[in-house]
Amino acid sequence: MTLATTSPGPEAAYLNHAGTSWPKPKSVRSAVAAALDRAPTDWAAAFEAQHGRLGRAFGLGHEHRLLLTPGCTSALAIAIQDLPWRAGDVVALSAFEHVAVERPCAGLGRLGVEFQVLPSSRESMIDLAATERLLAHRPVRLLVVSAAANTTGDLLPVAELGALARRYDARLLVDAAQVAGWMSLADYLPHADMMAFGAHKGMQGVWGIGGLVLREELAMATPRLNGGLAKPGWCDGGSVDRLALSAWVAALDWLDAPAQADRLGRARTLSARLQWRLQGLEGVKVLARHPPEARLPTVAMALDDARRLVQIRSRLAKAGIVHGAGLQCAPLAHQHLGTAEQGTLRFSFGPSSRDEDLDRLLSVLDRASTDT
């Protein structure tokens, strides 16, 4: 799990944007209030307009459909569970997946579906040669990959996996929870048969809503229809949170503003500064496969001393620095990283992150290094 060591307040240095964005833009908060006052007779028209706005923002065409869900976790569950599985099929996922992917994939064992974790290599977070051998010799029906690891912010090879999936008649599900709002989802669509994401992280929306994009030609078998072939629909995803949907549309407008055009570059600059300083501290390991300019603005660190880790977490809490600590709801990834026993400290930057937030963090880390 991911632990926040303090609650965000006006004086907090908020460095947990990989967990959720904060503070929300004023226009997003205002949209929630306005939606509360919308008359029920206006809901249908408003829904159609807002749903269309999302589709255009994500670059969806007639070959796609967008199902709104209560979040990314529910979108992933629908995508994984509603494929027409057969005993003997294989589902394969990267070693960096969130538990929202791992659990429903492992649960397919009750249907006789085999669960495989894709190997990684020194050159890549996914060993593509080994993946191709798996696809060539086993009946892999579904590949699942996070566009970016929530533990480290590293980007995974989605395009290459998409090409392999097409070559061997498998399907590719992309968990875009981390990249949504930072990178164009339209860039991932050509490679994915299904793509899941939520509104509350990089997209700057609120909790309670997410989306699942499906290719129209994709065969699905919704269990609620007793095995009949049908695309998942609104009843499968649950009631759409109209307040969260209104906030999501407002967040898209906020993200499109000229002032936010370089938000990723600014956040990466902060993460690069942090990574450079951490690499000079004794007993600290930065968990990153790619340089800061080639991943999301997240920096995860592991320590070789559990006692020291506890001390630093305590100092961060006293300094009002909100961050992620623990396993970040990705135990599979931490097993692969060798940090399953004590987890990591994860600092993730967002559009609201300031130089002074990083300066406060560096001051705490420097003092902790000197004292221990």
FENQUI-V140788 format. One line per field, one symbol per residue. phi: phi as a letter, one per 30 degrees, with the letter a starting at -180 (. if undefined). Layout:
# FENQUI-V140788
phi = ???
This chain:
# FENQUI-V140788
phi = .cccdaddbecdcdbbdddadaddeeddddddddddcddedcddddddddddddeddcidcddbbccdbdldedddddeddcdddbejdbcbbddcddddcdddddddedcicdcbcddcbddbdbddddddddddcbddcbcbbddbdddbiddcdddddddddddchcccccdceddejcbddddcedccdbbcabcccedidcdjaabbcbdedddbbdedchiddadebddddjeddddddddddddddddddedcdcdddddddddddddddddccdicbdcbcbdedcbddbbcbccdbdddddddeddddddicdbcbjchhbdddddddibddbibcbcbcbdcdbedddeddddddddddddc
